[in-house]
Amino acid sequence: EGLDPRCNESNEGVSNACGIHIHQGTSCYEDAGGHYWNTTLIDSDPWATVTYQTRKKESAWAVGVEVVTGLTNFEVLGRAMIVHDFTGARIACGIIIPEKLAVPAFTPYFSYTGSLEVEGAMDVTGMGVTDDAGQILSWSLKGLDPNCSSGANSEYSNSCGIHIHAGTDCTSDALGHYWNQTTYSADDPWSMISYTSKKGKGKSREKQVPVATGLENTFVNGHAMIVHSYIGGRIACGIISPSSEVANAFVKYYTYTGDLEVSGWVKVVGTGVLEDASQELSWRLAGVDPACETAPGTGANANACGIHIHVGMDCTSDAGGHYYAVDTDPWTALKYTTTPRGHAKAKEQKVDTGLTNYDVLGHTMIVHDSTGARIACGILNIASD
């Protein structure tokens, strides 16, 4: 709503008139730059023809407007969405964010030596933009400090707190609270955020707790969520990450010259933290190797009929090796089985990688044939719920 009412009709010949476009910029505080697309793959500006038409109450709506940019959704994450008026002037700015993130698990804070063991999960939903940006927290936790049954004690800094910190891992100092200190220079928005544990049980459940941080969700993705004790000590750590991701399109691997053409999707749900971090893969594919109807035999290539996340982050060059942070490669055991019609499907195949979904976001999903050769490549993007 609030669009230019003159855009109820087109303004032919005027550049960007009534346009709604993704731009190169990543902030609404400064120049958003030009239209954003892959100029290596696509010569002409694909945004030039994308416009809105104003209807009642200066509003516009549309569904399924396809813009072939040569970019994945991972690549446009965090970019500015610009709305233009009838003259082509820029009138509004928003930031493309992962609306909903999660903390799937917690581990003891790296220096904590007490007996409390926090378990559970959190949702981190984005709200607003620029000064109004922030997070809405929901959680269901147990193993919390039972002394927090009456809530936080103002005599202790961070008492019973649950806060996003500047750090991005759970193996070292998580640093201080994370917020836009340019926007909120004086007041820490996290100082008032705390949990109340159920008396005698150390449990807490809350929904829709807003925190005005001045940060879009793009910026808190990958950061540490820290849980504090009654006296303010740090007792648990989790990593904010996308709950689920998807490789929803595939192209031939850049060196593959065979006839197989893989299509379909692979969904990846993240679980755990640190050494327990893992991905659960589900897939529905067509065009995979029919020879994978039977399991690879003894002595077969370790990657035969495999479907794996790799180190690489594009489908135009070498995808590198399998991506994991544990001692032994967990991907070689993961195989697909082809039906007589050349399809493959599976649900919730767990791979213990030691990586969070934040770590694997934007990485390549590689499909192998029965010889272990790489035949198809996709990119992991944040999945819609």
N, C-alpha and C positions, 0 to 999 in steps of 0.2 A: 504494500500500500504506500501512498504518498508519492507515487510516480508522476511524471509529467503528463497532464491530461491531454496535451497536444499529440501525444503518441498514440492516440486512438486511430491515427492514420499514419502512413509511412511518409518519411521526408527524403524522397529520392535524391541521390546525388550528394547528400551531406554525410561526410565520414563520421561513423560512430553514432549517428542519430538513433536514439531510442535503443542503444545497444546495452547488452549485459554480457560482460567478458571477463575471463581470467587474465590478469596482468602479471608482469614479471615481479613486481614488488612483493614484499612479505610483511608490510606494515601499513596501517592506516594513518600513521603519524607523518608520513613523508610521501614523496612522489612515487606513484605505483609503477612507473616505467611503462613500457609498451605492452602490447598483447603478447601472451605467452604461448608458444607452440614450438615444436621441434623443427627448426628451420633447415636442419640437415636432411630430414626425411620429406618435408612438405614445403614446396616453394612459396605458394601464395598464402596469405593470411586467412586461416579458416574462420576467424571471428568476425570478419567483415560483414557477413550476412546474418549474424545472430542478433535478433532484435526482439523486443517485447511489444505488445499491443495493449494499451491502457483500456480498461473497461470501467465498470461502475466503481465509484468511490476511489478513483485514481489507483486502481489495483490491476494486477496482471498475474496470470498463472499459466503454467505450461508443464507438461510431463513428457519425458523421453526425447528431449531435443538433443540430437546427436551432433557432436562437434569433433571432427577427426583432427586431433592436434598432434598425433605422434608421441604423446606423453601418457604415461600410466598415471593412475590416481595417486600413487606414491609421489610422483614428481610434482604434482600440483598441490600437494598438501602444504599448507602454510602460506599459499599465495593469495594475493588480493583479488577479490571479485569486485569489479567496478560497474556501477550503473550510470548510464549516460542519459541526458535529457534530449529534447527534440532538436537542439542545435548541435548535439554531439559532445557537449561539455560533461565533465565528470561531476556527478552530484552525490554519489554515495559509495561507500567502501565497506566491505566485509572481509573476513579472513576465513579461508577454507580450513576447517579443523576436524579432527576426529571427535565427533560429538560425545561419544561415550568411551571412556577408557576404564581400566580395572586394575586392581591389585589382587591377583589370584591367590597369593599365599604370603606368609610372613616367616621370618627366621629371627633368632635372637640377634640383637644389635651386636656388632663385632666385639665390643669391649664389655658387654654385659655378662656378669657371672652369677646372677641370681637364679631363682627357681621358676620364675614366671615363664610360661611358654604360650605365646599368643598364637591363636589359630583363627582362620576364617578368611573373609574376602571383603573387598570394597569396590564400589562403583564410583567413578570420577566423571561427572558429566559437565561439559563445557557450557558456559553461559556468556552472553554479551560480547562486546568488542571494545578495544582501546580501554578507556578509563572504566568502563562498565564490565569489562571481562572478569571472569572468575570461574570457580569450580563449585559444583554442587556435590556434596559427599553423602554417600549412603554406606552403611556398614553393618555386618553381622559378625561379631567377634567373641571369642572366649579365651580364657587364660589370662585375662586382664588383671590389673591390680585390684584386689577386693577392697582395699582401703578407699577406692574411688566410688564407693556405693553412695556417698553423699555428694558426689561431684568433686570438682577441682577445689583446691585450697589456695586462695590468693596469696598466701604467704610464700608459696613455692612457685618459682617461674616454671612454666610448662607443665604444671601439675595436671595429671590425667589427660594430657594433650594428645592429639592425633593430627599430624601436620605434614605437609609437603616440604621437603628440605632441598637445598641447592645441590646436594650430592646426587650422583647417578649410579651408585652401586651399594651393596650391602656388606662389602668386605673392608671398608675403611670409613674414616670420618665423614658423616653425612652433611657436615657444615651447618650453616644456619637455616632459618626458615626461608622459603622461596616465595618472593612476590616482586612486583614491579616497583622498585624503590624510587624510580623517577616519578611515577604517578602517585604513590603513597609514601612520601619521604619521611613522614613522622611516625605514623601508626602502623605497627605490625598487625596485619589482619588475622594472623594465626593465634595471637595471644589470648583470644576469647574462645577458641575452638577446643572442646574437650569432650570426653565421654563420661558417662555415669555407669558404673558396673552394677549389675543386679546383686543385691545384698547376698553375700555368702557364696556366690556362684562365679564371680568374675566374668560375667557375660554382659554384652552391650549390643543393642540393635537400634540404629537410627536411620531415618530416611530424610533426604532432601535438606541437608544442612548447607546453606550457601556461604561461600567465602569469597569476598571481593578482593581478588589478588592483582587485578590489572594485567593478568596473563591469559592469553587464549590457551585452549587445551593442547595445541601444538607444542607450546613451550614446556608444559609440565610432563609431557610424554617422556618416559625414561627416567624420571626423577624418583628419589627415595621418599616413601611414605614412612614416617617414624611414629611409633607409639611410645608414650611416656608413662612412667609410674606416678604414684601419688606425690612423691617428692620431686618429680620432674625429670628423673633419670630416663635415659633412652633404653627401652627394653626390647623393642622389636623393629624390624625393617622389612619393607616390601618394595617392589619396583612397579611403578605405574606403566602399563603397557596396553596395547589393544587386546581385548578379550579374544577376538577371532579375526583371522585374515584369510584372504582368498587369492589364489591365482586363477582368474576367471577367463583366461584366454591363453592360447599357446601358438608359437610359431616354430618353424623348423629350427633346430640348433644350427648355429651359423656355419658349421662345417659339414652338416649332414646333407647328402645328395640323394638319399633313397626316396622311396615312394610313400612311406608312412606319413600321414598327416594327423597329428593328435589334436583333438578338440575336447572341450568340456571344462571341468573345474576341479580344483583341489582346495579344500578348506582346512585351515590350521587353527586349532584352539590352544592357547597357552595355559600351562599349569605350573605350579611350583615356583621356587626361587633358589638361587645358588645351585648347588650340585643336584638338587631335586627339580630344577626347571626342565620342562619338557614341552614337546608339541604333540598334539593328537591330530592325526591327519585323517580326513575323510575325502573320498573322491568319486567322481563319476566321469569317466573318460570314454572317448571313441577314437578309433584310428590307431590304437596301440598295437604292438607286435602280436600277431596271431600265434606265433611260436611260443608265447608266454602262457598258452593255455595249460601247459604242464610246468611244474616247478623246475627251475634250473637244476641240473644234475650235479653230482660230485665232480669237482674240478672245473665247473663253469666259472666264468668271470664273476667277480664279487658284485659287480653292478648289474648283472643280467636281470632284466625285468624290474629294475629299480625305479623308484620315484623319490627324489631326494632334494633337500634344500642345500644349495651350494654357496660358496663364499662370494661369488660374483653378484653384481647388481645391475647387469644389463644383458640383453639377448643378442648383442651385436659383436661380442668378443668372448674370449675364453671365460667360462663360468668358474674356473678354479676348482678346488677340491670340495669335498663335503664340509658343511659348516657345523661345528660342534665345539664345546669347551670342556669335554671330559677326556679321560685318558685314552679310551678305546673308541674307534669309529662306530657310532650306533646305527649308521644308515645302511650298512651292507645287509642287514637282516630284513630290511623293508622291501617287499616285492608286491607287484600287482599280478593278478591272474586274469587272463583274457578269456572271455566267453567265446563260443563258436562264431558269434557275429562281430568279433573284434572290439567288444566293449570291456570295460573294467570298472568295478565299483567296490568300495569298502567304507567302513565306518570306524572312527575313533581308534586308529592304529597309533599307539603311543611310542614316541621315540625320545629317550632320555638324552638330551643334548647338552644340558647345563646352560642353556640360553633361554632368555625370556622372549616373549613375542615382540618386545621392543627391539631386541637384538636382530631378529630375523626379518623384520619389516623391510621391504624393498629388495630383498634378496631373490635370487633365481631359484625357481622350482624346475628341476631337470628330470625328464622322462628318458629312460634307457630302453633299448631293445633287448632281445634275447642273447645278444653277444656282449652286452654291456656298453655298446656304443650310445652316445648321447643323440637322441633324435628330436627332442622338443624342449622348448624353454618357455617359461612364464615368469611373471614378477608378482611377488606377494604384496597385495594392497590391503588396507583395512576393510574388513567386510561389514556390510550393514546388518543389523540384527533382524 
